[in-house]
Amino acid sequence: MPRGIEEKTMLRIGVDIGGTFTDFAVWRDEADGYRQIDGEKLPTSRPQFADAVIEGLSRIVGRHGVKSNDPLLVVHGTTVGTNAAIERSEPSVALITTKGYRSILDIARLRLDKSVDLFNRRPAPLVPRELVFEVDERLRADGSIERPLDAESVITAVAHAKRSGVAAIGVCLLHSYRNPVHEAQVLEIARAKFPDMEVMASYEIWPQQSEYERAMLTLLNVYVKRLMAGYIGKIDEFLRDKLPNARLLVTKSNGGVMSATEACRLPVHTLLSGPAAGVTAARTLAEWTDYSSILTLDMGGTSTDVALVQVGRPTLTAQAKVGDFPLFLPVTAIEAMGAGGGSLVWLDGEVLKVGPRSAGSIPGPACFGKGGTQPTLTDAYLLCNYLSPKGLLGGRMPLSRELAQQAIAPIAKVGSSDAVAAAESCIAVATSNMLAKVLPFLARAGIGPADLTLMIFGGAGGIHGPLLAEEVGIKRIIVPRLSSVFCAFGCLVADLIHDSVRSTTGVAIHADEIGQIFSELAESGRDWVEQQAINSQAVERIDALYLAEMRYAAQSFTIPVDLTDALKRGAGMNGFSDAFHAEHERLFGYASRGAPVAINELMVRTFGRQTKPSAAKNEQVEFKSTAPESRRELRFQGRWWPDCPIFARNELKAGWEHVGPAVIEQDLSTILVPPGFRAAIGTLGDVVMTKED
């Protein structure tokens, strides 16, 4: 936003692209916080994803009377780059590496992902061996130069890559995380001799140990860079043309945001940005409530993501994957499942399966009447009467029960049942698939279901989440009032976040040196935040989180440990070790407090705190009796429950409550209240369900 414009008049729009719908959340600063935020959904415009975004922005600014010179902030989460990496749909790229390491991508980490599967095969590398080129150089593990870089080998490698027709080149040299001098020289030579060739080096993206993972990060970045630059550029061009005082930010996989310019340069940081925005929204809502441990379930049309939100504790992992490839960055820890409202139901012989393929927005589920003929979970929901016979989006998207029955008929025939029983079986299989993912995920985090509140969102989350909660053993559920556009809401409450890292593997390091490294990383983070905030909304303050990847000296893996409090106390090495022992004991149930502790890397996460909606709670909570809008039978536990009430969400006020079975309907989503659950409207306007004893 240009300097001098009164910030309180700014309209802010969060945008999230899903496989089936593109979601929007809209907020003005002077509006009454969280309870006044509006939502909007449009079918995702495949393959021209930007078209739905532009159409939605046009509708919103028109509805809110935004003039061409008014300030506007658009914060966008996207999975466009993710899909390209998973589908390998972009032009080929090449890799330049140290002489003798041409097989780096073929060897990878040697381990098979399914070691007990005799038919398992290692995924093909993103870059085939013939497009991996060597340069003559060598750094030692401590970063000192053993053999200087041979400039001619660089020119030869880039020339060969160019003749091969590649679109871009990634550079990853051995031990460059310790000393980037040779990678910087490769860039200088390549860009001088071949100015039309896109070349990027690993030290520019994430200077961390592990050459294979670092190489993959570099390659993923250059692989999706052209696509993302074109996609983001199209939205940015629309804003510059129609709304010159608009500012475009893009969400990051770590739950923060960055400028559109930065996203075009480093798109690898956006590959998990859509799901991460939902976790950011959940963390914000958790801070406004008394629920400190939350399991999120984001179920859209194509997939379902679960994550843990524990207030006061970072939810990070460096073990994420995008398709077949590791994403070796600190990202929001999310477990993905190939099950969404649009997931296809199919038979493997006589075995009923759900997902991972989806009908998407085109042709969509059979009941949409857009040409889809294969059964989906949405068709099953409709046949069990969970969805309104009027259709979705307040009736603007009609649904055909007849087409749903026709699609599920082959499933019913194999099971010798009617279409409704087959539909309920489809839902049960999907729930079992989720259960098989959720329980190990919780076990790895050292959390029991009884300690959690389930926060469900996404277009299909309000229907399937309560069914999963009952199976998992979670007794309290929150369905946010913005559940169907929750990830878009997450874009509105995200901060500018930057991660800075320094490897310390194999280095004898003292407390004073740790403090100095943290100070340098924090300064780098502050510089980044200030640069990103130029011409954007004002940053209210800058905070920092100090983290370390630590392990026992003989341990083969590390765990992230928050050292912020230890640093503030000036605790020294013993304090750092104590923090590690405590986290290890929390995760695994034991700690070897006499064993030596090693620090593999230090990281500072810097937050540029931005203006956000307030909680704006309704403090006066009184019981409100509300008559149902209609009634219909609902299918649960193998039978029909007659005369179940159907409530209109916009008629329910804080203090309202009802015991299921029931359905709560609103324009953008449907909430299912299973038998045995009591639903109520909380002080923030969210639906809170508790399991009756």
C-alpha positions in Angstrom: 0.0 0.0 0.0 1.5 3.4 -0.9 2.6 5.5 2.0 0.1 8.0 3.3 -3.1 6.0 2.6 -5.2 5.5 5.7 -4.8 1.9 6.4 -8.2 1.3 8.2 -10.1 1.7 4.9 -8.3 -1.2 3.3 -10.3 -4.2 2.0 -8.4 -7.5 2.5 -9.2 -10.6 0.5 -7.8 -14.1 1.3 -7.8 -16.5 -1.6 -7.2 -20.3 -1.6 -7.3 -22.6 -4.6 -8.5 -26.1 -4.1 -8.9 -29.0 -6.5 -12.7 -28.4 -6.8 -13.4 -24.9 -5.5 -11.5 -21.6 -5.2 -12.3 -19.9 -1.9 -12.4 -16.3 -0.8 -12.5 -14.6 2.6 -13.2 -10.9 2.8 -12.5 -8.5 5.7 -12.4 -4.7 6.3 -10.4 -3.3 9.2 -13.3 -1.3 10.5 -15.7 -4.3 10.5 -16.4 -6.2 13.7 -13.6 -8.7 13.5 -14.0 -12.4 13.0 -17.8 -12.6 13.1 -18.1 -10.1 10.2 -15.8 -11.8 7.7 -17.6 -12.9 4.5 -16.9 -16.0 2.3 -17.2 -16.7 -1.4 -16.7 -19.9 -3.5 -16.3 -20.4 -7.2 -15.5 -23.6 -9.1 -11.8 -23.9 -9.7 -10.9 -23.0 -13.3 -8.7 -25.8 -14.5 -6.2 -25.5 -16.1 -6.2 -21.7 -16.2 -6.3 -21.4 -12.4 -5.9 -17.6 -12.3 -9.2 -17.1 -14.2 -11.4 -18.1 -11.1 -9.2 -16.0 -8.9 -9.7 -12.9 -11.1 -13.4 -13.6 -11.5 -13.8 -13.8 -7.7 -11.8 -10.7 -7.1 -13.9 -8.8 -9.6 -17.1 -9.9 -7.9 -15.9 -9.0 -4.5 -14.5 -5.5 -5.3 -17.7 -4.8 -7.2 -19.9 -5.9 -4.3 -17.9 -3.9 -1.8 -17.8 -0.8 -4.0 -14.0 -0.7 -4.2 -12.8 2.1 -6.5 -9.8 1.8 -8.8 -7.6 3.9 -6.5 -8.7 2.3 -3.2 -6.1 0.3 -1.2 -6.6 -3.4 -1.4 -4.6 -6.3 0.0 -4.9 -9.8 -1.6 -3.3 -12.7 0.2 -3.2 -15.8 -2.0 -2.6 -19.5 -1.1 -2.0 -21.8 -4.1 -1.3 -25.5 -5.0 -0.6 -24.8 -8.6 3.2 -25.5 -8.2 2.4 -28.5 -6.0 0.2 -30.1 -8.7 2.9 -29.4 -11.4 5.6 -31.1 -9.3 3.3 -34.1 -8.5 2.2 -34.5 -12.1 5.6 -33.7 -13.6 3.9 -31.5 -16.1 6.5 -28.9 -16.7 9.4 -28.7 -19.2 12.6 -30.5 -18.3 15.3 -28.9 -16.1 19.0 -29.9 -15.6 21.2 -30.3 -12.6 24.9 -29.2 -12.2 26.8 -30.9 -9.4 30.3 -31.7 -8.3 32.4 -34.0 -10.4 32.0 -37.6 -9.3 28.4 -37.1 -8.0 26.4 -37.4 -11.2 24.4 -40.3 -9.7 23.1 -38.1 -6.8 19.5 -38.3 -7.9 19.5 -41.9 -8.8 21.0 -43.0 -5.5 18.9 -40.6 -3.5 18.8 -42.1 0.0 18.9 -45.7 -1.1 15.9 -46.6 1.1 12.7 -47.8 -0.6 9.5 -46.1 0.8 7.8 -49.5 1.0 10.6 -51.9 2.0 8.3 -54.9 2.5 6.6 -54.6 -0.9 8.4 -57.0 -3.3 6.8 -55.1 -6.3 7.8 -51.6 -5.1 10.0 -49.6 -7.5 12.0 -46.4 -6.8 10.3 -43.4 -8.4 12.0 -42.0 -11.4 14.2 -38.9 -10.7 12.7 -35.6 -11.6 15.9 -35.0 -13.7 17.2 -38.0 -15.7 20.9 -38.9 -15.6 21.5 -37.5 -19.0 20.5 -34.1 -17.8 22.9 -34.1 -14.8 26.2 -32.4 -15.6 29.4 -32.3 -13.6 31.8 -29.4 -12.9 35.3 -29.8 -11.7 35.6 -28.5 -8.1 35.7 -29.7 -4.5 35.1 -28.3 -1.1 36.0 -30.1 2.1 33.3 -30.8 4.8 34.5 -27.8 6.8 34.0 -25.5 3.7 37.7 -25.1 2.8 38.7 -25.4 -0.8 40.3 -28.6 -1.8 40.1 -28.0 -5.6 39.2 -24.7 -7.1 36.3 -24.4 -9.5 37.3 -25.0 -13.2 35.4 -22.2 -15.2 35.7 -24.1 -18.5 33.8 -27.1 -17.0 31.0 -24.7 -16.0 30.7 -23.3 -19.5 30.8 -26.8 -21.0 28.1 -28.1 -18.6 25.7 -25.1 -19.3 26.3 -25.4 -23.0 25.4 -29.1 -23.0 22.3 -28.4 -20.9 21.2 -25.7 -23.3 21.6 -27.9 -26.3 19.5 -30.5 -24.5 16.6 -28.0 -24.6 16.1 -27.6 -20.8 14.1 -24.7 -19.5 16.3 -24.0 -16.4 19.3 -25.3 -14.4 19.7 -26.0 -10.7 23.1 -26.0 -9.1 24.0 -28.1 -6.1 27.6 -28.6 -5.2 29.1 -30.7 -2.4 29.3 -28.9 1.0 28.1 -25.5 -0.4 26.0 -25.1 2.8 29.3 -24.5 4.6 30.7 -22.2 1.9 28.8 -21.0 -1.1 31.8 -19.6 -3.0 31.8 -22.2 -5.8 28.1 -22.1 -6.4 28.3 -18.3 -6.5 31.0 -18.6 -9.1 29.0 -21.0 -11.2 26.1 -18.6 -11.2 28.3 -15.7 -12.2 29.9 -17.6 -15.1 26.6 -19.1 -16.3 24.7 -15.9 -16.2 27.5 -14.0 -17.9 27.9 -16.5 -20.8 24.3 -17.6 -21.1 22.1 -14.7 -20.0 18.9 -16.3 -21.4 19.2 -19.4 -19.3 17.5 -19.5 -15.9 20.1 -20.8 -13.3 19.7 -21.0 -9.5 21.9 -22.4 -6.8 21.1 -24.3 -3.6 22.6 -21.7 -1.3 20.0 -19.1 -2.6 17.2 -21.4 -1.6 18.0 -23.3 1.6 21.7 -23.8 2.6 21.4 -27.0 4.6 23.3 -30.2 4.9 22.1 -33.3 2.9 23.1 -32.9 -0.7 20.3 -35.0 -2.2 17.5 -33.1 -0.4 19.2 -29.8 -1.1 19.5 -30.7 -4.8 15.8 -31.6 -4.9 14.8 -28.3 -3.3 16.8 -26.5 -5.9 15.4 -28.5 -8.8 11.8 -28.2 -7.6 12.3 -24.4 -7.4 13.6 -24.0 -11.0 11.0 -26.7 -12.2 7.9 -24.7 -11.1 9.4 -21.2 -11.3 8.3 -20.4 -14.8 4.8 -21.7 -14.2 4.4 -19.8 -10.9 5.8 -16.6 -12.4 3.3 -16.7 -15.2 0.4 -17.6 -12.9 1.1 -15.1 -10.2 2.1 -12.6 -12.8 -1.3 -12.9 -14.4 -3.1 -12.0 -11.2 -0.6 -9.3 -10.4 -1.1 -7.8 -13.9 -4.9 -7.8 -13.4 -4.5 -6.0 -10.1 -2.0 -3.4 -11.5 -4.4 -2.7 -14.4 -7.7 -2.5 -12.5 -6.6 -1.7 -8.9 -3.2 0.0 -9.0 -3.1 0.5 -5.2 -3.6 -3.2 -4.6 -0.9 -5.3 -3.0 -0.5 -9.1 -3.6 1.1 -11.4 -1.0 1.5 -15.2 -1.3 1.3 -17.7 1.5 4.3 -19.9 2.4 4.5 -23.5 3.4 5.6 -22.4 6.9 2.3 -20.7 7.5 3.5 -17.2 6.7 3.3 -14.9 3.7 5.7 -13.2 1.4 5.6 -10.7 -1.5 4.5 -11.8 -4.9 8.0 -10.9 -6.2 9.6 -13.2 -3.7 7.1 -16.0 -4.5 8.0 -15.8 -8.2 11.7 -16.1 -7.3 11.4 -18.8 -4.7 8.2 -20.7 -5.5 9.5 -23.8 -3.7 8.4 -22.0 -0.5 4.8 -22.1 -1.7 4.4 -25.8 -2.5 2.4 -26.6 0.7 1.0 -23.1 1.2 -2.7 -23.9 0.8 -2.9 -26.5 3.6 -0.5 -24.4 5.8 -2.9 -21.5 5.7 -5.6 -23.6 7.2 -3.3 -24.5 10.1 -2.5 -20.8 10.6 -6.3 -20.1 10.8 -6.7 -22.9 13.3 -3.9 -21.5 15.5 -5.5 -18.1 15.5 -8.9 -19.5 16.5 -7.2 -21.7 19.2 -5.6 -18.6 20.7 -9.1 -17.0 20.9 -10.5 -20.1 22.8 -9.6 -22.2 25.7 -8.6 -25.2 23.6 -4.8 -25.5 23.7 -4.4 -28.8 21.8 -6.3 -29.1 18.5 -6.3 -31.6 15.7 -7.2 -29.9 12.4 -9.0 -31.7 9.6 -9.2 -29.9 6.3 -11.4 -31.9 3.9 -12.0 -30.3 0.5 -13.1 -31.7 -2.8 -9.9 -33.5 -3.6 -7.9 -34.3 -0.4 -7.9 -34.2 3.4 -5.1 -32.8 5.5 -4.7 -33.2 9.2 -2.3 -31.2 11.5 -1.7 -30.6 15.2 -2.0 -27.2 16.7 -0.6 -26.7 20.2 -0.7 -23.2 21.4 2.7 -22.1 22.4 4.5 -24.8 20.5 5.7 -24.7 16.9 4.1 -27.2 14.5 7.0 -27.8 12.2 8.6 -30.6 10.2 11.5 -30.9 7.8 10.3 -34.3 6.5 7.5 -33.2 4.2 7.1 -34.5 0.6 5.6 -33.2 -2.6 4.6 -36.2 -4.7 7.7 -38.4 -4.9 10.2 -35.8 -3.7 11.4 -34.6 -0.3 10.7 -31.0 0.7 13.6 -30.4 3.1 12.4 -27.1 4.5 10.8 -26.1 7.8 7.1 -26.3 6.9 3.9 -26.7 8.8 3.6 -30.4 9.8 0.7 -31.8 7.8 -0.4 -35.3 7.1 -2.2 -35.6 3.7 -4.7 -38.1 2.6 -6.2 -38.7 -0.8 -9.8 -38.5 0.3 -12.1 -35.5 -0.4 -15.7 -34.9 -1.2 -15.0 -35.4 -4.9 -12.9 -38.6 -4.3 -13.8 -41.4 -6.7 -15.3 -44.6 -5.3 -14.2 -47.7 -7.2 -13.9 -51.4 -7.0 -10.6 -53.3 -7.0 -12.1 -56.7 -7.9 -14.7 -56.9 -5.2 -12.9 -54.6 -2.8 -14.5 -51.2 -2.3 -12.0 -48.3 -2.4 -12.2 -44.5 -2.1 -9.6 -42.2 -3.7 -7.0 -41.1 -4.2 -8.2 -39.9 -7.6 -10.9 -37.2 -7.6 -13.6 -36.0 -10.0 -12.4 -32.4 -9.5 -14.5 -29.5 -10.5 -14.9 -30.7 -14.1 -16.7 -33.0 -14.6 -17.2 -33.2 -10.9 -19.3 -35.7 -8.9 -22.1 -37.4 -10.9 -24.8 -35.5 -8.9 -23.4 -32.2 -10.2 -24.9 -33.1 -13.6 -21.8 -31.8 -15.4 -20.9 -35.0 -17.2 -19.4 -37.0 -14.4 -20.5 -40.7 -14.3 -18.2 -42.3 -11.7 -19.4 -42.3 -8.1 -17.9 -40.0 -5.5 -18.2 -39.4 -1.8 -20.4 -36.4 -2.5 -22.9 -38.7 -4.3 -22.8 -40.9 -1.2 -23.5 -37.9 1.1 -26.5 -37.0 -1.1 -28.0 -40.4 -1.0 -27.7 -40.5 2.8 -29.5 -37.2 2.9 -26.6 -35.3 4.5 -26.7 -32.7 1.7 -29.7 -30.5 1.0 -31.9 -31.7 -1.9 -31.9 -28.0 -2.9 -28.2 -28.3 -3.8 -25.0 -26.5 -2.8 -24.1 -22.8 -2.5 -27.5 -22.0 -1.3 -29.2 -23.8 -4.1 -27.1 -22.1 -6.9 -25.5 -25.5 -7.6 -28.4 -28.0 -7.9 -27.7 -31.7 -7.1 -29.3 -34.7 -8.8 -30.2 -37.6 -6.6 -31.1 -39.7 -9.6 -27.6 -39.3 -11.2 -26.0 -40.2 -7.8 -28.1 -43.4 -7.7 -27.1 -44.3 -11.2 -23.4 -43.7 -10.4 -23.4 -45.8 -7.3 -25.6 -48.6 -8.8 -22.6 -50.7 -9.9 -21.2 -50.6 -6.4 -24.5 -51.7 -4.9 -24.8 -54.5 -7.4 -21.5 -56.1 -6.5 -22.4 -55.8 -2.8 -26.0 -57.0 -3.3 -27.4 -54.0 -1.6 -29.4 -50.9 -2.5 -27.8 -47.7 -3.5 -28.2 -46.1 0.0 -26.5 -49.0 1.8 -23.7 -48.9 -0.8 -23.4 -45.1 -0.2 -23.0 -45.6 3.5 -20.4 -48.3 2.9 -18.5 -45.8 0.7 -18.5 -43.3 3.6 -17.4 -46.0 6.1 -14.4 -47.0 3.8 -13.3 -43.3 3.6 -13.5 -43.0 7.3 -11.4 -46.1 7.8 -8.8 -44.8 5.4 -8.6 -41.6 7.4 -8.4 -43.4 10.7 -5.4 -45.5 9.5 -3.6 -42.2 8.8 -4.7 -40.2 11.9 -3.8 -42.6 14.6 -0.1 -43.1 13.6 0.1 -39.3 13.1 -1.0 -38.7 16.7 1.3 -41.5 18.0 4.3 -39.9 16.3 3.5 -36.6 18.0 3.0 -38.2 21.4 -0.7 -37.0 21.7 -3.7 -39.1 22.7 -7.2 -38.5 21.1 -8.8 -37.8 24.5 -6.5 -34.7 24.9 -7.6 -33.1 21.6 -10.3 -31.0 20.2 -11.1 -31.7 16.5 -11.3 -28.5 14.4 -12.9 -29.3 11.0 -13.1 -27.2 7.9 -13.1 -27.4 4.2 -16.1 -27.9 1.9 -16.6 -31.5 3.1 -15.2 -31.3 6.6 -18.4 -30.4 8.3 -20.0 -33.6 7.1 -17.2 -36.2 7.4 -15.3 -34.7 10.4 -17.9 -35.6 13.0 -18.0 -39.2 11.7 -14.2 -39.5 12.0 -14.2 -37.9 15.5 -16.5 -40.7 16.7 -14.1 -43.4 15.3 -10.9 -41.8 16.6 -12.4 -41.2 20.1 -12.3 -37.4 20.1 -15.2 -36.0 22.2 -15.1 -32.3 21.3 -15.4 -30.7 17.8 -15.3 -27.2 16.6 -16.7 -26.2 13.2 -15.6 -22.6 12.5 -18.2 -20.3 11.1 -15.9 -19.9 8.1 -15.3 -23.6 7.8 -15.7 -23.9 4.0 -13.3 -21.0 3.3 -11.1 -21.5 6.4 -7.8 -21.7 4.5 -8.7 -18.4 2.8 -9.4 -16.9 6.2 -5.9 -18.2 7.2 -4.5 -16.0 4.5 -6.0 -13.0 6.3 -4.4 -13.8 9.7 -1.0 -14.9 8.5 2.1 -12.9 9.3 5.3 -12.3 7.3 7.4 -15.2 8.3 11.1 -15.9 7.4 13.2 -18.9 8.3 17.0 -18.5 8.5 19.3 -21.5 9.0 22.9 -22.3 9.9 24.3 -25.8 9.9 26.5 -26.8 12.8 26.9 -30.5 12.1 30.3 -31.8 13.2 31.3 -28.5 14.7 32.3 -28.1 18.4 30.1 -25.1 19.4 29.8 -23.2 22.6 26.9 -21.2 24.1 28.5 -17.8 23.2 28.9 -19.0 19.6 25.3 -20.2 19.5 24.1 -16.8 20.7 26.2 -15.1 18.0 24.8 -17.3 15.3 21.2 -16.7 16.5 21.9 -13.0 16.5 23.1 -13.0 12.9 20.2 -15.1 11.8 17.7 -12.9 13.6 19.2 -9.8 11.9 18.8 -11.5 8.5 15.2 -12.2 9.3 14.5 -8.6 10.4 16.0 -7.4 7.1 13.8 -9.8 5.1 10.6 -8.7 7.0 11.4 -5.0 6.4 12.0 -5.6 2.7 8.8 -7.6 2.3 6.8 -4.9 4.2 7.8 -2.1 1.7 4.7 -0.7 0.1 2.6 -3.2 2.1 0.5 -2.8 5.2 2.5 -1.7 8.2 4.2 -4.3 10.4 3.0 -3.9 14.0 6.1 -5.5 15.5 8.8 -8.1 14.8 9.1 -11.3 16.9 11.6 -14.2 16.7 11.5 -17.9 17.6 14.9 -19.6 18.2 15.0 -23.3 17.2 17.6 -26.0 17.0 17.7 -29.5 15.4 19.2 -31.6 18.2 19.9 -35.2 18.9 21.8 -37.5 21.3 25.4 -37.8 19.9 24.8 -41.4 18.9 21.3 -40.9 17.6 20.6 -41.1 13.8 17.8 -38.5 13.7 17.1 -35.0 15.1 14.1 -33.3 16.6 13.3 -29.6 16.6 13.6 -27.9 20.0 12.4 -24.4 20.9 15.3 -22.7 22.7 13.6 -19.2 22.9 13.0 -19.4 26.6 16.4 -20.8 27.4 18.1 -18.0 25.5 16.1 -15.4 27.3 17.2 -16.9 30.6 20.8 -17.0 29.5 20.8 -20.7 30.3 23.9 -21.8 28.4 24.7 -25.3 27.1 23.1 -27.0 30.1 19.9 -25.2 29.6 19.9 -26.1 25.9 20.4 -29.7 26.7 17.7 -29.6 29.3 15.3 -28.3 26.7 16.2 -31.1 24.4 15.8 -33.8 27.1 12.3 -32.4 28.0 11.2 -32.5 24.4 12.6 -36.0 23.8 10.8 -37.2 26.9 7.5 -35.6 25.7 7.8 -37.3 22.3 9.1 -40.7 23.2 8.5 -41.2 27.0 12.1 -41.2 28.1 15.3 -39.1 28.2 18.9 -40.0 28.7 19.9 -37.0 30.7 23.5 -38.1 31.2 24.1 -38.7 27.4 26.0 -36.0 25.4 23.8 -33.9 23.1 24.6 -32.7 19.6 23.2 -29.7 17.7 23.0 -30.2 13.9 21.6 -26.8 13.0 20.3 -23.5 14.3 17.3 -21.7 12.9 15.5 -18.4 13.6 11.9 -18.0 12.6 11.2 -14.2 12.3 7.6 -12.9 12.4 6.5 -9.6 11.0 3.2 -9.2 12.8 0.4 -7.7 10.7 -3.0 -6.2 11.3 -5.6 -9.0 11.8 -9.3 -9.3 12.7 -10.1 -9.4 16.4 -12.0 -12.2 18.1 -15.0 -9.9 18.8 -16.7 -12.5 21.1 -20.3 -12.3 22.0 -20.0 -12.2 25.7 -23.8 -12.5 26.5 -24.7 -16.1 25.9 -28.2 -17.1 26.5 -30.2 -20.1 25.4 -32.0 -19.4 22.2 -34.7 -21.8 20.9 -34.8 -21.9 17.2 -37.3 -23.8 15.1 -35.8 -26.1 12.4 -36.1 -24.8 8.8 -37.3 -28.3 7.7 -37.0 -32.0 8.5 -35.8 -35.1 6.7 -34.6 -38.6 7.4 -30.9 -39.1 7.8 -28.9 -42.3 7.4 -26.7 -43.4 10.3 -25.4 -46.8 11.7 -27.2 -48.8 9.0 -30.6 -47.4 9.4 -32.8 -44.3 8.7 -33.4 -41.8 11.5 -36.8 -40.2 10.7 -37.9 -36.6 11.1 -34.4 -35.1 11.8 -34.3 -31.3 12.2 -32.5 -29.2 9.6 -31.4 -25.9 10.9 -30.4 -22.7 9.0 -27.0 -21.7 10.2 -27.7 -17.9 9.9 -30.7 -18.3 12.2 -28.7 -19.8 15.1 -27.5 -17.4 17.8 -24.9 -17.8 20.5 -26.3 -20.1 23.2 -28.4 -22.3 20.9 -27.9 -26.0 21.3 -29.4 -29.3 20.1 -28.7 -33.0 20.4 -28.2 -34.9 17.2 -29.0 -36.4 14.8 -29.4 -33.1 12.9 -28.0 -31.0 10.1 -26.9 -27.4 10.1 -27.0 -25.8 6.6 -25.4 -22.7 5.3 -24.7 -21.4 1.8 -21.1 -22.6 1.7 -21.1 -25.7 3.8 -23.1 -28.4 5.6 -22.5 -29.5 9.2 -23.6 -33.0 10.3 -24.5 -33.6 13.9 -24.4 -37.4 14.5 -26.5 -39.2 17.1 -25.0 -38.8 20.5 -23.4 -35.4 19.9 -24.7 -32.1 21.3 -24.2 -29.1 19.1 -24.1 -25.5 20.3 -23.2 -22.0 19.0 -20.2 -20.7 20.9 -19.2 -17.1 21.7 -17.4 -16.7 18.4 -20.3 -17.9 16.4 -18.7 -21.3 15.7 -20.5 -24.6 16.1 -19.1 -26.6 19.1 -20.1 -30.3 19.4 -19.5 -32.5 22.4 -20.0 -36.2 22.7 -22.8 -37.0 25.2 -21.8 -39.6 27.9 
